[in-house]
Amino acid sequence: VREVVTAEYPTPPDRAFTVLARRCTGGNPAVLRATLAGLDRAVPPTAAAVPELVRRAATARRDHVARVLDGLPPALVEALRAAAVCGSELQPVRHRVGGPVASTGAGARAALAATGLVRGTDHALPADRSVTDVVLAGIEPGHRRALFGSAAGLAARAGLPEERIARALLDAPALGEPWAAELLHRVAV
């Protein structure tokens, strides 16, 4: 990261700028270059430039995730959707959310890992919040509601703790299901 930033600016970056450039872009060269392309070269790469760096990196990361998603086969997109809906809280039921297309064998997990959009030992979790946000935003609202409802219902039937199900439902659109409202109420009290 430091080498790329140094090549782009007339003055070397300070440590704060370099560390945050790495953290905000995940070290992804395409995201880093897109981030730097949006920065004013008249502003030196120091801690003072970090707020704009962070803002530009967030935009570049979202754009990158969207481009990668657009190039994926439908089965991998469905697997990412199931991972985004389930997150870490409902991961035990992820393979059953979204139908059989969302189930991933070793080949699909390897293909997902190669995208840089997933993490975890079995590549079953979105890499970061921006991946989750972009994936969820790409799901039609009614379908998103159905996926969250299905995941929460499967988790309840599988005996996952209500606290975990409630945390997962915090990202869900309003399900309109009495059982979901009751579960959230029980956990909140």
N, C-alpha and C positions, 0 to 999 in steps of 0.2 A: 504494500500500500504506500509506504513512504517513497519508494522509487517512482511510482506512477505520479504521486502528488508532486514530487520534486521535478519531474519532467514537465509538468503542466504549469508550474509557477516560476517566476524569476527568483524568488527567495525560497529557501528550504522551509518546510512546515515545522511547527513546533510539536512537541510531544502530544499535547492535548488534542490538537487537530488530527494528528495521525491516528491516535488511539480511537478517537470517536469516528473518524472516517472508516476505520476497520470495523468497528462495532456496528455502525449504522448501515453499512453496506454488506455486512457479513463477509467482507473480503472478496465478494464476487466482482471480477474485473468489469463485466458489462454494467453492473449497477454503479460501481465506483466511477467509471468513465462518464456515465450519464449524469451522475451527481455533480462531478467536477465541471462538466460542460455547462451546467446551469449557474455556476458561481462566477461572480465578478472577479476577474484576475487583478483588478486594481486593489482589491482587499487582500492583504497577505494571509496565508494559511496559518493563522494563529487562533488562540482561544476566542478572540473577539469574533471570528468568522463562524464559530461552531453553531450558533442558532440557525443560521441560513443553511449550513451544511446538513444539519439534522432534518430540516424541512425539505430540502432538495432530495436527500437520500430516501426519505419516506415516499416521496412521489416516484422516484426512480425505481424503488423496490416494488411498489404496487404495479407500475407499468411493466416491469420485468416479469412479475408473477403472471399478469394477464397474458403477456405474449407467450410464455411457456404453456399456460393452460390452453390457449388457442391452438397450439400445435400437438396436443396430446390426443391419443385415441380415446373414444368415449368411455371405454372400460376403466381407463386410468383416471379420467375425470370423475367418474362415479366413485371410485375408490377414494379419491381425495375429498369428495363431498362427504362421504361417510366418515372419514377421519376428521374433517372440520366440524361436523355435527357432533360427533362423539367426544372429541378432544381426549384428554387423559382421564377424565372422570368416567366416561362410559366406554372406554376402550375395549373392555371385555365383550361388548356386544357389537362392536364395529363391523365385524364380518357379516352380520345379519341385517345391517341397515342398508337400505337402498336396493335390496334384491340380490340375486346371485351375481350380477355383473360387478358389484362392489367387492366381492370376495377376491382376495389377491393371493395367487400362488407365488412361489419363489421368483419366477420370471417377472411377474408384474411388480413385486416389491423391489427387485433390482432396477427395473425401468423407472419406478418412482424415485428411488434413491438417486439415480443419475440426474434427475431434474433439479435436485437441490431444494425441492419444496417440502421434503419430509425429514423427520429425524426419529431417533429411537432405535433400539436394537433391531426391531423388525420393520422399521421405516413406516410406522403406523400413525405417527403424529405429524401435523403440519409443522414446518420448520420454525415458524414464528407467527406472531399475531397478524402480521400483514398478509401472510398466506391464507390464514383462516378467514380474514375479512374479505379478501378478494374472491376466494372460493365461495363463501356464503353469499356475497353480493351477486354472484353469477347464477344463483338458483332462484327461479321464479318463486315469489312469496308463498303461494299456496303449496307448492312442492316442498319448500323449505320448512313450512309449518308441519307438513305431513312427515318429513324426515325426522324432525325433532320429536314429534309425538311418538313416532315409531320407536326411536332410540330410547326415549324415556320409558315407554311401555315395556319394551324388551328388557331394559335394565331393572325395572320393578319386578317383572316376572322372574328374572334371573337372581333376584335377591340382593342386588347391589344396595348399599346403604342409601337411605333417603337423602342424606346430606350431599352425597355425590351427585345424585340425580338432580337435586335442587340447584347445585352449582352449575351443572350443565344447562339447566333450563334458563339460567340467567342470560344466556346468549340467544335464546330462542325467541321468535316472534310470539305474540300472545297466541296460545294454542286454542283457547276457547273451550277447553276441556275441564269439567268440574274436578276430576281427579287430580289434574296438574295444579290447579289453584289450591286444592286441599293439601296436597303434598307440600307446596311452597309455604302454606300457612303453618302446617305442623312443624316444619323445620325452623321457621322464623320464630316460633314461640318457645 
